[in-house]
Amino acid sequence: MSELRWSTPPVAIAALVVGGGVLALAAVAFATDPAGRFLAGTAALLVLATAGLATRQRPRLEVLGDGSGLACTRLTGRRVFPREALIRVRIVEYPRFGRRVPMLEIDARDPDGTERLMIFGRWDLGADPRDVYDALVLRDLAPDQSPS
């Protein structure tokens, strides 16, 4: 079942917590001027907040147990999208820092008819988005596979 759930790796979250702790320690113990203390403290809060958000959104994407759809965990909670609600699932490559980075795009429709666009990268999934896409195609959860 582990290949059917994707989220930020726990090691990455642990590294964020350690980094945030080091920044907080630097803000309290080593920063002698108020501006340096403020900057180090703010950086510590941001890094720790990122770790908290990544922990809150686990698993980020999941194939439902019977393969009938997908579940996506967001800050506001878990949303389930049955197979019929999936409009399009595809890989789109976005330019980042001088290279093209693959992202998994999922277009889905909520029960109230609202369309949702969810974009997942390697950080969100803890795996290559192309591998996740291949797993979704194998389970027939990637409708409208037209090229982007």
JOTAPE-V19626 format. One record per residue. N is the residue number from 1. RES is the residue in three letters. PHI is phi in radians with two decimals (999 if undefined). BURIAL is + if it has 16 or more other C-alpha atoms within 10 Angstrom, else -. Layout:
BEGIN
n-><N;N>
res-><RES;RES>
phi-><PHI;PHI>
burial-><BURIAL;BURIAL>
END
This chain:
BEGIN
n-><1;2;3;4;5;6;7;8;9;10;11;12;13;14;15;16;17;18;19;20;21;22;23;24;25;26;27;28;29;30;31;32;33;34;35;36;37;38;39;40;41;42;43;44;45;46;47;48;49;50;51;52;53;54;55;56;57;58;59;60;61;62;63;64;65;66;67;68;69;70;71;72;73;74;75;76;77;78;79;80;81;82;83;84;85;86;87;88;89;90;91;92;93;94;95;96;97;98;99;100;101;102;103;104;105;106;107;108;109;110;111;112;113;114;115;116;117;118;119;120;121;122;123;124;125;126;127;128;129;130;131;132;133;134;135;136;137;138;139;140;141;142;143;144;145;146;147;148>
res-><MET;SER;GLU;LEU;ARG;TRP;SER;THR;PRO;PRO;VAL;ALA;ILE;ALA;ALA;LEU;VAL;VAL;GLY;GLY;GLY;VAL;LEU;ALA;LEU;ALA;ALA;VAL;ALA;PHE;ALA;THR;ASP;PRO;ALA;GLY;ARG;PHE;LEU;ALA;GLY;THR;ALA;ALA;LEU;LEU;VAL;LEU;ALA;THR;ALA;GLY;LEU;ALA;THR;ARG;GLN;ARG;PRO;ARG;LEU;GLU;VAL;LEU;GLY;ASP;GLY;SER;GLY;LEU;ALA;CYS;THR;ARG;LEU;THR;GLY;ARG;ARG;VAL;PHE;PRO;ARG;GLU;ALA;LEU;ILE;ARG;VAL;ARG;ILE;VAL;GLU;TYR;PRO;ARG;PHE;GLY;ARG;ARG;VAL;PRO;MET;LEU;GLU;ILE;ASP;ALA;ARG;ASP;PRO;ASP;GLY;THR;GLU;ARG;LEU;MET;ILE;PHE;GLY;ARG;TRP;ASP;LEU;GLY;ALA;ASP;PRO;ARG;ASP;VAL;TYR;ASP;ALA;LEU;VAL;LEU;ARG;ASP;LEU;ALA;PRO;ASP;GLN;SER;PRO;SER>
phi-><999;-1.12;-1.34;-1.81;-2.30;-2.28;-2.80;-1.04;-1.06;-1.04;-1.12;-1.16;-1.16;-1.09;-1.11;-1.12;-1.12;-1.10;-1.09;-1.13;-1.14;-1.12;-1.12;-1.13;-1.09;-1.11;-1.15;-1.46;-1.66;-1.92;-1.36;-1.69;-1.75;-1.06;-1.15;-1.12;-1.11;-1.11;-1.11;-1.16;-1.16;-1.13;-1.06;-1.07;-1.10;-1.16;-1.15;-1.17;-1.14;-1.08;-1.11;-1.11;-1.14;-1.14;-1.23;-1.11;-1.74;-1.96;-1.28;-1.21;-2.44;-2.57;-1.44;-1.07;-0.89;-1.62;1.28;-1.54;2.96;-2.14;-2.15;-2.16;-1.74;-2.12;-1.08;-1.49;2.25;-1.65;-2.08;-1.89;-2.10;-1.15;-0.91;-1.19;-1.47;-1.41;-1.60;-2.66;-2.28;-2.70;-1.76;-2.19;-1.77;-1.85;-1.31;-2.47;0.87;1.43;-2.47;-1.67;-1.96;-1.31;-2.31;-1.61;-1.88;-2.19;-1.71;-2.45;-2.09;-1.22;-1.01;-1.46;1.67;-1.25;-1.49;-2.11;-1.98;-2.02;-2.12;-2.13;-1.92;-1.05;-1.08;-1.14;-1.66;1.23;-2.68;-1.15;-0.99;-1.16;-1.18;-1.14;-1.04;-1.06;-1.13;-1.23;-1.10;-1.05;-1.71;1.04;-1.96;-2.21;-1.25;0.87;-1.56;-1.18;-1.15;-1.46>
burial-><-;-;-;+;+;+;+;+;+;-;-;-;+;-;-;+;+;+;+;+;+;-;+;+;-;+;+;-;-;-;+;-;-;-;-;-;+;-;-;+;+;+;+;+;+;-;+;+;-;+;+;-;-;+;+;-;+;+;+;+;+;+;+;+;-;-;-;-;+;+;+;+;+;+;-;-;-;-;-;+;+;+;+;-;+;+;+;+;+;+;+;+;-;-;-;-;-;-;-;-;+;+;+;+;+;+;+;+;+;-;-;-;-;-;-;-;-;-;+;+;+;+;-;+;+;+;+;+;+;+;-;+;+;-;+;+;-;-;-;-;+;+;+;-;-;-;-;->
END
